[in-house]
Amino acid sequence: MTESTRDVLPLPRFAAFVASLFRDDDGVAYSWRRHVHRRAVELGHPVYVAEVENPEIASGAGPEPLSIVDTLTDALKRCDRLILVLIPRRQALGSPVRIGDAKTAVSYIEIETVCAMLARIPISLLVRADFSVDNECRELIPIFGGSIHPGCVHRFERNDEIAGLVEQIIQAPNQNLSAFELASFVKSGIRARRQHELSHERATLFLGDQPSLAARTPRLDLVSTVLDLARDERSIDQRLSRLWIARRELGVWEVTRRGAPTDPLVRKLLADALAQWASASAWMGLHGYLWLGQIEALSQLALLTSSSHPTAEHSGGLSSAYYSSAKLLRGTERLRMLMKAMQHTYREHALPGDRHGVLAVRASIYLQMGNVIGARMLYRKVLDYREAHAFSADLIAEARVEWAFSLAVTGQPSKALHLIREDLAVIERPGFRVRALRKAAIIAKLLRRQDEAVALRQEAESLAKQFALRDQLRQMNE
Protein backbone atom coordinates (compact mmCIF):
# COMPACT_ATOMS: atom_id res chain seq x y z
CA MET A 1 0.00 0.00 0.00
CA THR A 2 1.48 3.37 -0.98
CA GLU A 3 1.67 6.33 1.39
CA SER A 4 -0.82 8.30 -0.70
CA THR A 5 -3.31 5.40 -0.62
CA ARG A 6 -2.98 5.09 3.14
CA ASP A 7 -3.68 8.80 3.58
CA VAL A 8 -7.09 8.63 1.91
CA LEU A 9 -8.34 5.48 3.66
CA PRO A 10 -10.95 6.18 6.36
CA LEU A 11 -9.83 5.64 9.93
CA PRO A 12 -11.28 2.49 11.55
CA ARG A 13 -14.34 2.60 13.78
CA PHE A 14 -14.57 0.69 17.05
CA ALA A 15 -17.44 -0.90 18.94
CA ALA A 16 -16.21 0.72 22.14
CA PHE A 17 -13.46 2.82 23.70
CA VAL A 18 -12.07 1.32 26.91
CA ALA A 19 -11.23 4.30 29.15
CA SER A 20 -7.50 4.74 29.65
CA LEU A 21 -5.68 3.21 32.61
CA PHE A 22 -2.08 2.93 31.47
CA ARG A 23 -0.48 1.52 34.63
CA ASP A 24 -1.51 0.27 38.07
CA ASP A 25 -0.24 1.82 41.30
CA ASP A 26 2.96 -0.25 41.08
CA GLY A 27 3.64 0.82 37.48
CA VAL A 28 2.58 -2.49 35.94
CA ALA A 29 0.48 -2.54 32.77
CA TYR A 30 -3.03 -3.96 33.19
CA SER A 31 -3.13 -7.41 31.56
CA TRP A 32 -6.95 -7.47 31.44
CA ARG A 33 -6.95 -4.57 28.96
CA ARG A 34 -5.02 -6.56 26.32
CA HIS A 35 -7.26 -9.54 27.00
CA VAL A 36 -10.37 -7.38 26.40
CA HIS A 37 -8.87 -6.13 23.14
CA ARG A 38 -7.99 -9.65 21.94
CA ARG A 39 -11.46 -11.06 22.75
CA ALA A 40 -13.21 -8.19 20.96
CA VAL A 41 -11.13 -8.70 17.80
CA GLU A 42 -11.98 -12.42 17.84
CA LEU A 43 -15.68 -11.49 18.03
CA GLY A 44 -15.35 -9.17 15.05
CA HIS A 45 -16.23 -6.10 17.17
CA PRO A 46 -12.84 -4.43 17.80
CA VAL A 47 -12.53 -2.06 20.74
CA TYR A 48 -10.05 0.77 21.22
CA VAL A 49 -7.45 0.14 23.92
CA ALA A 50 -4.91 2.95 23.82
CA GLU A 51 -1.73 1.02 24.59
CA VAL A 52 -2.57 -1.54 21.86
CA GLU A 53 -3.84 0.76 19.11
CA ASN A 54 -1.37 3.60 19.87
CA PRO A 55 1.52 2.01 21.80
CA GLU A 56 3.59 5.18 21.48
CA ILE A 57 1.41 6.94 24.09
CA ALA A 58 1.41 4.17 26.72
CA SER A 59 4.24 5.86 28.61
CA GLY A 60 1.99 8.85 29.32
CA ALA A 61 4.45 11.28 27.73
CA GLY A 62 3.74 13.00 24.43
CA PRO A 63 5.95 15.04 22.10
CA GLU A 64 3.77 18.14 22.43
CA PRO A 65 1.52 19.54 25.19
CA LEU A 66 -1.73 17.55 25.32
CA SER A 67 -0.87 15.47 22.24
CA ILE A 68 -1.94 12.31 24.13
CA VAL A 69 -5.28 13.91 25.02
CA ASP A 70 -5.85 14.73 21.35
CA THR A 71 -4.96 11.19 20.24
CA LEU A 72 -7.38 9.71 22.76
CA THR A 73 -10.28 12.07 22.09
CA ASP A 74 -9.88 11.73 18.31
CA ALA A 75 -10.12 7.94 18.73
CA LEU A 76 -13.12 8.31 21.03
CA LYS A 77 -15.07 10.08 18.29
CA ARG A 78 -14.72 6.92 16.17
CA CYS A 79 -16.24 4.67 18.85
CA ASP A 80 -19.86 3.68 19.44
CA ARG A 81 -19.59 3.94 23.23
CA LEU A 82 -17.21 4.59 26.12
CA ILE A 83 -16.62 1.81 28.66
CA LEU A 84 -15.47 3.23 31.97
CA VAL A 85 -13.93 0.67 34.36
CA LEU A 86 -13.57 1.67 38.02
CA ILE A 87 -11.22 -0.48 40.10
CA PRO A 88 -9.52 0.23 43.44
CA ARG A 89 -6.32 2.26 43.11
CA ARG A 90 -4.66 5.23 44.77
CA GLN A 91 -5.90 7.54 42.01
CA ALA A 92 -9.49 6.45 41.49
CA LEU A 93 -9.83 8.15 38.11
CA GLY A 94 -6.46 7.02 36.75
CA SER A 95 -3.29 8.75 35.63
CA PRO A 96 -3.25 12.57 35.57
CA VAL A 97 -2.89 14.44 32.31
CA ARG A 98 0.62 15.84 31.99
CA ILE A 99 1.76 19.05 30.34
CA GLY A 100 5.51 18.78 30.13
CA ASP A 101 6.69 17.73 33.57
CA ALA A 102 3.60 19.10 35.31
CA LYS A 103 0.67 16.96 36.44
CA THR A 104 -2.75 18.56 36.09
CA ALA A 105 -5.78 18.05 38.34
CA VAL A 106 -7.48 16.06 35.56
CA SER A 107 -7.02 12.39 34.63
CA TYR A 108 -7.18 10.91 31.15
CA ILE A 109 -10.32 9.01 32.20
CA GLU A 110 -11.99 12.24 33.23
CA ILE A 111 -11.16 13.99 29.95
CA GLU A 112 -12.48 10.99 28.00
CA THR A 113 -15.68 10.97 30.04
CA VAL A 114 -16.22 14.71 29.55
CA CYS A 115 -15.68 14.42 25.78
CA ALA A 116 -18.05 11.44 25.54
CA MET A 117 -20.68 13.26 27.55
CA LEU A 118 -20.51 16.45 25.49
CA ALA A 119 -20.65 14.47 22.23
CA ARG A 120 -23.52 12.31 23.60
CA ILE A 121 -21.52 9.10 23.15
CA PRO A 122 -23.18 6.41 25.35
CA ILE A 123 -21.24 5.52 28.50
CA SER A 124 -21.20 2.09 30.15
CA LEU A 125 -19.85 1.88 33.68
CA LEU A 126 -18.13 -1.24 35.08
CA VAL A 127 -17.54 -1.07 38.85
CA ARG A 128 -15.60 -3.66 40.84
CA ALA A 129 -17.34 -4.69 44.07
CA ASP A 130 -14.53 -3.42 46.32
CA PHE A 131 -14.34 0.01 44.63
CA SER A 132 -15.14 2.87 47.01
CA VAL A 133 -16.12 6.30 45.75
CA ASP A 134 -13.52 8.83 46.90
CA ASN A 135 -14.08 12.57 47.23
CA GLU A 136 -12.99 13.33 43.66
CA CYS A 137 -15.46 10.85 42.16
CA ARG A 138 -18.21 12.00 44.51
CA GLU A 139 -17.84 15.61 43.34
CA LEU A 140 -17.96 14.66 39.67
CA ILE A 141 -20.91 12.25 39.87
CA PRO A 142 -23.55 15.07 39.80
CA ILE A 143 -21.92 16.39 36.62
CA PHE A 144 -21.49 13.06 34.82
CA GLY A 145 -24.36 11.09 36.33
CA GLY A 146 -27.03 12.21 33.89
CA SER A 147 -25.00 10.80 31.00
CA ILE A 148 -24.99 7.22 32.33
CA HIS A 149 -28.22 5.26 32.03
CA PRO A 150 -28.90 3.05 35.12
CA GLY A 151 -29.10 0.01 32.84
CA CYS A 152 -25.53 0.67 31.68
CA VAL A 153 -23.97 0.16 35.13
CA HIS A 154 -22.43 -3.29 35.64
CA ARG A 155 -20.73 -4.71 38.75
CA PHE A 156 -18.09 -7.44 38.94
CA GLU A 157 -15.93 -9.23 41.53
CA ARG A 158 -12.68 -10.03 39.70
CA ASN A 159 -10.74 -8.45 36.84
CA ASP A 160 -11.00 -11.63 34.77
CA GLU A 161 -14.75 -10.93 34.48
CA ILE A 162 -14.21 -7.64 32.63
CA ALA A 163 -13.71 -9.14 29.16
CA GLY A 164 -17.01 -11.05 29.41
CA LEU A 165 -18.90 -7.90 30.44
CA VAL A 166 -17.34 -5.92 27.60
CA GLU A 167 -18.37 -8.70 25.23
CA GLN A 168 -22.00 -8.40 26.40
CA ILE A 169 -21.94 -4.62 26.03
CA ILE A 170 -20.51 -4.46 22.52
CA GLN A 171 -22.93 -7.10 21.24
CA ALA A 172 -25.96 -5.27 22.65
CA PRO A 173 -28.07 -3.08 20.32
CA ASN A 174 -26.47 0.24 19.46
CA GLN A 175 -27.22 2.77 22.18
CA ASN A 176 -26.56 5.96 20.21
CA LEU A 177 -29.30 8.53 20.57
CA SER A 178 -31.58 9.04 17.60
CA ALA A 179 -32.14 12.59 16.37
CA PHE A 180 -35.53 12.60 18.11
CA GLU A 181 -34.05 11.37 21.42
CA LEU A 182 -31.25 13.93 21.25
CA ALA A 183 -33.75 16.73 20.64
CA SER A 184 -35.77 15.52 23.62
CA PHE A 185 -32.64 15.47 25.77
CA VAL A 186 -31.75 19.03 24.80
CA LYS A 187 -35.27 20.33 25.40
CA SER A 188 -35.49 18.63 28.79
CA GLY A 189 -32.22 20.31 29.80
CA ILE A 190 -33.51 23.72 28.76
CA ARG A 191 -36.76 23.14 30.67
CA ALA A 192 -34.85 21.96 33.76
CA ARG A 193 -32.79 25.14 33.66
CA ARG A 194 -35.94 27.26 33.42
CA GLN A 195 -37.53 25.37 36.31
CA HIS A 196 -34.42 25.96 38.42
CA GLU A 197 -34.52 29.68 37.62
CA LEU A 198 -38.21 29.92 38.55
CA SER A 199 -37.86 27.86 41.75
CA HIS A 200 -34.69 29.49 43.05
CA GLU A 201 -35.15 32.92 41.44
CA ARG A 202 -31.58 32.79 40.18
CA ALA A 203 -29.59 31.47 37.24
CA THR A 204 -27.84 28.12 37.12
CA LEU A 205 -24.05 28.30 37.45
CA PHE A 206 -21.20 26.43 35.77
CA LEU A 207 -20.57 23.03 37.41
CA GLY A 208 -23.71 23.43 39.47
CA ASP A 209 -22.38 26.05 41.89
CA GLN A 210 -20.22 23.27 43.35
CA PRO A 211 -17.38 23.99 45.79
CA SER A 212 -13.79 23.03 44.99
CA LEU A 213 -13.28 20.38 42.34
CA ALA A 214 -9.49 20.53 42.70
CA ALA A 215 -7.72 18.69 45.49
CA ARG A 216 -4.58 20.81 45.53
CA THR A 217 -3.32 24.32 44.96
CA PRO A 218 -3.14 24.85 41.19
CA ARG A 219 -0.19 26.29 39.32
CA LEU A 220 -1.35 29.54 37.75
CA ASP A 221 1.41 29.41 35.13
CA LEU A 222 0.05 26.03 34.03
CA VAL A 223 -3.49 27.42 33.84
CA SER A 224 -2.28 30.34 31.74
CA THR A 225 -0.50 27.95 29.36
CA VAL A 226 -3.60 25.76 28.95
CA LEU A 227 -5.83 28.79 28.28
CA ASP A 228 -3.41 30.00 25.59
CA LEU A 229 -3.45 26.53 24.02
CA ALA A 230 -7.25 26.58 24.04
CA ARG A 231 -7.39 29.99 22.41
CA ASP A 232 -5.15 28.80 19.55
CA GLU A 233 -7.30 25.71 18.84
CA ARG A 234 -9.71 25.87 15.91
CA SER A 235 -11.34 22.51 16.70
CA ILE A 236 -14.10 23.00 19.27
CA ASP A 237 -13.55 19.50 20.70
CA GLN A 238 -9.90 20.19 21.42
CA ARG A 239 -10.63 23.67 22.74
CA LEU A 240 -13.15 22.30 25.25
CA SER A 241 -10.74 19.60 26.46
CA ARG A 242 -8.16 22.28 27.27
CA LEU A 243 -10.73 24.55 28.89
CA TRP A 244 -11.95 21.69 31.09
CA ILE A 245 -8.40 21.23 32.41
CA ALA A 246 -8.08 24.96 33.10
CA ARG A 247 -11.44 25.18 34.88
CA ARG A 248 -10.73 22.11 37.00
CA GLU A 249 -7.33 23.50 37.97
CA LEU A 250 -9.05 26.71 39.04
CA GLY A 251 -11.81 24.84 40.86
CA VAL A 252 -10.09 25.37 44.20
CA TRP A 253 -11.38 28.95 44.01
CA GLU A 254 -15.11 29.26 44.32
CA VAL A 255 -17.14 31.68 42.22
CA THR A 256 -20.54 31.45 43.85
CA ARG A 257 -23.20 33.74 45.20
CA ARG A 258 -21.27 33.68 48.48
CA GLY A 259 -18.28 35.42 46.95
CA ALA A 260 -15.38 35.20 44.53
CA PRO A 261 -11.56 35.23 44.73
CA THR A 262 -9.92 38.61 45.21
CA ASP A 263 -6.53 37.93 43.65
CA PRO A 264 -6.42 39.89 40.34
CA LEU A 265 -4.53 37.16 38.44
CA VAL A 266 -6.92 34.43 39.61
CA ARG A 267 -9.92 36.55 38.62
CA LYS A 268 -8.38 37.23 35.20
CA LEU A 269 -7.73 33.53 34.56
CA LEU A 270 -11.20 32.52 35.76
CA ALA A 271 -12.85 35.14 33.56
CA ASP A 272 -10.80 33.98 30.56
CA ALA A 273 -11.70 30.31 31.16
CA LEU A 274 -15.43 31.04 31.55
CA ALA A 275 -15.59 33.37 28.54
CA GLN A 276 -13.81 30.85 26.32
CA TRP A 277 -16.07 28.03 27.55
CA ALA A 278 -19.17 30.14 26.82
CA SER A 279 -18.04 30.73 23.24
CA ALA A 280 -16.93 27.15 22.53
CA SER A 281 -20.01 25.59 24.14
CA ALA A 282 -22.25 27.76 21.95
CA TRP A 283 -20.59 26.56 18.74
CA MET A 284 -20.81 22.98 19.98
CA GLY A 285 -24.51 23.40 20.71
CA LEU A 286 -24.46 22.69 24.46
CA HIS A 287 -27.69 24.64 25.01
CA GLY A 288 -29.44 21.79 26.81
CA TYR A 289 -26.58 20.88 29.17
CA LEU A 290 -27.58 21.89 32.66
CA TRP A 291 -24.41 22.94 34.61
CA LEU A 292 -22.12 22.83 31.55
CA GLY A 293 -23.77 25.07 28.96
CA GLN A 294 -23.16 28.57 27.70
CA ILE A 295 -25.71 30.07 30.09
CA GLU A 296 -24.04 28.51 33.15
CA ALA A 297 -20.61 29.83 32.15
CA LEU A 298 -21.95 33.32 31.41
CA SER A 299 -23.96 33.45 34.65
CA GLN A 300 -20.87 32.59 36.69
CA LEU A 301 -18.81 35.10 34.69
CA ALA A 302 -21.38 37.76 35.52
CA LEU A 303 -20.99 37.00 39.23
CA LEU A 304 -17.22 37.15 38.95
CA THR A 305 -17.07 40.45 37.06
CA SER A 306 -19.70 42.20 39.19
CA SER A 307 -18.90 40.69 42.59
CA SER A 308 -17.25 43.91 43.76
CA HIS A 309 -20.43 45.78 42.76
CA PRO A 310 -23.29 43.46 43.82
CA THR A 311 -26.01 45.66 42.38
CA ALA A 312 -24.39 46.01 38.96
CA GLU A 313 -26.35 44.56 36.07
CA HIS A 314 -24.18 42.26 33.95
CA SER A 315 -25.82 40.09 31.33
CA GLY A 316 -22.55 39.07 29.69
CA GLY A 317 -23.90 37.79 26.36
CA LEU A 318 -26.85 35.98 27.91
CA SER A 319 -29.13 37.42 25.23
CA SER A 320 -27.40 35.29 22.59
CA ALA A 321 -27.42 32.23 24.86
CA TYR A 322 -31.16 32.43 25.58
CA TYR A 323 -31.87 33.16 21.90
CA SER A 324 -30.01 29.96 20.91
CA SER A 325 -31.99 27.98 23.48
CA ALA A 326 -35.26 29.46 22.25
CA LYS A 327 -34.66 28.16 18.71
CA LEU A 328 -34.73 24.60 20.08
CA LEU A 329 -38.22 25.02 21.56
CA ARG A 330 -41.68 25.41 20.09
CA GLY A 331 -44.90 27.26 20.81
CA THR A 332 -45.27 29.29 23.99
CA GLU A 333 -42.00 27.92 25.40
CA ARG A 334 -40.15 29.32 22.41
CA LEU A 335 -41.87 32.72 22.66
CA ARG A 336 -41.20 32.94 26.40
CA MET A 337 -37.50 32.23 25.87
CA LEU A 338 -37.26 34.74 23.02
CA MET A 339 -38.78 37.42 25.26
CA LYS A 340 -36.22 36.59 27.95
CA ALA A 341 -33.45 36.95 25.36
CA MET A 342 -34.93 40.28 24.25
CA GLN A 343 -34.91 41.59 27.83
CA HIS A 344 -31.22 40.77 28.08
CA THR A 345 -30.44 42.71 24.87
CA TYR A 346 -31.72 45.91 26.50
CA ARG A 347 -29.68 45.30 29.65
CA GLU A 348 -26.55 44.51 27.66
CA HIS A 349 -26.97 47.49 25.33
CA ALA A 350 -26.83 49.79 28.38
CA LEU A 351 -23.39 48.43 29.27
CA PRO A 352 -20.05 49.48 27.77
CA GLY A 353 -18.66 47.05 25.25
CA ASP A 354 -19.94 45.23 22.17
CA ARG A 355 -23.20 47.14 21.66
CA HIS A 356 -23.37 46.45 17.92
CA GLY A 357 -23.17 42.71 18.69
CA VAL A 358 -26.16 43.06 21.03
CA LEU A 359 -28.13 44.73 18.24
CA ALA A 360 -27.34 41.78 15.97
CA VAL A 361 -28.84 39.42 18.55
CA ARG A 362 -31.93 41.62 18.81
CA ALA A 363 -32.26 41.57 15.03
CA SER A 364 -32.13 37.77 15.07
CA ILE A 365 -34.86 37.69 17.72
CA TYR A 366 -36.99 39.98 15.54
CA LEU A 367 -36.49 37.56 12.65
CA GLN A 368 -37.61 34.58 14.76
CA MET A 369 -40.68 36.52 15.90
CA GLY A 370 -41.66 37.44 12.34
CA ASN A 371 -40.63 41.12 12.39
CA VAL A 372 -38.56 40.79 9.21
CA ILE A 373 -38.49 44.53 8.41
CA GLY A 374 -37.27 45.39 11.91
CA ALA A 375 -34.65 42.66 11.65
CA ARG A 376 -33.37 43.95 8.30
CA MET A 377 -33.09 47.51 9.65
CA LEU A 378 -31.14 46.41 12.72
CA TYR A 379 -28.80 44.15 10.73
CA ARG A 380 -28.09 47.12 8.44
CA LYS A 381 -27.40 49.30 11.46
CA VAL A 382 -24.83 46.77 12.73
CA LEU A 383 -23.18 46.64 9.29
CA ASP A 384 -23.05 50.45 9.02
CA TYR A 385 -21.52 50.68 12.50
CA ARG A 386 -18.76 48.21 11.68
CA GLU A 387 -17.96 49.89 8.36
CA ALA A 388 -17.95 53.39 9.93
CA HIS A 389 -15.62 52.30 12.73
CA ALA A 390 -13.20 50.46 10.42
CA PHE A 391 -13.72 46.97 11.83
CA SER A 392 -11.69 44.17 10.28
CA ALA A 393 -12.77 42.89 6.85
CA ASP A 394 -13.97 39.55 8.23
CA LEU A 395 -16.14 41.18 10.92
CA ILE A 396 -17.70 43.47 8.33
CA ALA A 397 -18.30 40.48 6.04
CA GLU A 398 -19.92 38.50 8.87
CA ALA A 399 -22.32 41.40 9.53
CA ARG A 400 -23.11 41.71 5.83
CA VAL A 401 -24.03 38.00 5.66
CA GLU A 402 -26.71 38.52 8.32
CA TRP A 403 -28.05 41.60 6.56
CA ALA A 404 -28.00 39.78 3.21
CA PHE A 405 -29.98 36.88 4.64
CA SER A 406 -32.63 39.32 5.86
CA LEU A 407 -32.79 40.66 2.29
CA ALA A 408 -33.55 37.15 1.06
CA VAL A 409 -36.34 36.82 3.61
CA THR A 410 -37.84 40.14 2.48
CA GLY A 411 -37.90 39.29 -1.23
CA GLN A 412 -34.39 39.90 -2.62
CA PRO A 413 -32.81 36.41 -2.68
CA SER A 414 -30.67 36.94 -5.82
CA LYS A 415 -29.00 40.04 -4.37
CA ALA A 416 -28.57 38.26 -1.04
CA LEU A 417 -26.81 35.26 -2.58
CA HIS A 418 -24.50 37.52 -4.59
CA LEU A 419 -23.49 39.43 -1.44
CA ILE A 420 -22.86 36.30 0.61
CA ARG A 421 -20.74 34.78 -2.17
CA GLU A 422 -18.57 37.93 -2.12
CA ASP A 423 -18.26 37.76 1.66
CA LEU A 424 -17.22 34.09 1.59
CA ALA A 425 -14.00 35.21 -0.08
CA VAL A 426 -13.17 37.14 3.11
CA ILE A 427 -14.57 35.10 6.03
CA GLU A 428 -11.97 32.73 7.47
CA ARG A 429 -13.17 31.90 10.99
CA PRO A 430 -14.63 28.36 10.70
CA GLY A 431 -17.84 28.94 12.64
CA PHE A 432 -18.82 32.09 10.77
CA ARG A 433 -17.80 30.59 7.43
CA VAL A 434 -20.03 27.57 8.05
CA ARG A 435 -22.89 29.87 9.03
CA ALA A 436 -22.47 31.88 5.81
CA LEU A 437 -22.31 28.72 3.66
CA ARG A 438 -25.40 27.31 5.38
CA LYS A 439 -27.39 30.49 4.72
CA ALA A 440 -26.17 30.68 1.13
CA ALA A 441 -27.34 27.09 0.61
CA ILE A 442 -30.81 27.99 1.91
CA ILE A 443 -31.05 30.94 -0.48
CA ALA A 444 -29.76 28.90 -3.44
CA LYS A 445 -32.44 26.30 -2.75
CA LEU A 446 -35.06 29.07 -2.57
CA LEU A 447 -33.87 30.20 -6.04
CA ARG A 448 -34.19 26.57 -7.27
CA ARG A 449 -30.45 26.34 -7.93
CA GLN A 450 -30.29 22.79 -6.65
CA ASP A 451 -26.72 21.93 -7.70
CA GLU A 452 -25.38 25.12 -6.14
CA ALA A 453 -27.40 24.53 -2.96
CA VAL A 454 -26.04 20.98 -2.63
CA ALA A 455 -22.44 22.12 -3.18
CA LEU A 456 -22.74 24.90 -0.59
CA ARG A 457 -24.33 22.57 1.94
CA GLN A 458 -21.68 19.90 1.42
CA GLU A 459 -18.89 22.43 1.99
CA ALA A 460 -20.65 23.68 5.13
CA GLU A 461 -21.11 20.13 6.50
CA SER A 462 -17.49 19.21 5.79
CA LEU A 463 -16.18 22.24 7.67
CA ALA A 464 -18.64 21.79 10.53
CA LYS A 465 -17.54 18.18 11.02
CA GLN A 466 -13.85 19.10 10.76
CA PHE A 467 -14.11 21.69 13.54
CA ALA A 468 -16.83 19.96 15.63
CA LEU A 469 -19.36 22.77 15.06
CA ARG A 470 -22.28 20.62 16.14
CA ASP A 471 -24.73 23.49 16.55
CA GLN A 472 -24.33 24.37 12.88
CA LEU A 473 -24.69 20.70 11.91
CA ARG A 474 -27.91 20.49 13.90
CA GLN A 475 -29.33 23.53 12.12
CA MET A 476 -28.45 22.04 8.72
CA ASN A 477 -30.33 18.86 9.59
CA GLU A 478 -33.48 20.46 10.97
Secondary structure, DSSP 8 states (H G I E B T S, - for coil): --HHHHHHS----BSEEE------TTS---HHHHHHHHHHHHHT--EE-HHHH-GGGTTS--SSTTHHHHHHHHHHTTBS-EEEEE---SSTT-SEEEETTEEEEEEHHHHHHHHHHHTT--EEEEEETT----HHHHHHHHHHGGGS-GGGEEEESSGGGHHHHHHHHHHS------HHHHHHHHHHHHHHHHHHHHHHSS---GGGG-S---SS---HHHHHHHHHHHHH--SHHHHHHHHHHHHHHGGGS--BTTB----HHHHHHHHHHHHHHHHHHHHHT-TT-TTTSHHHHHHHHHHHHHTTSTT----TTHHHHHHHHHTT--HHHHHHHHHHHHHHHHHHHTSSS-HHHHHHHHHHHHHHTT-HHHHHHHHHHHHHHHHHTT--HHHHHHHHHHHHHHHHHTT-HHHHHHHHHHHHTT--SHHHHHHHHHHHHHHHHHTT-HHHHHHHHHHHHHHHHHTT-HHHHHHHT-
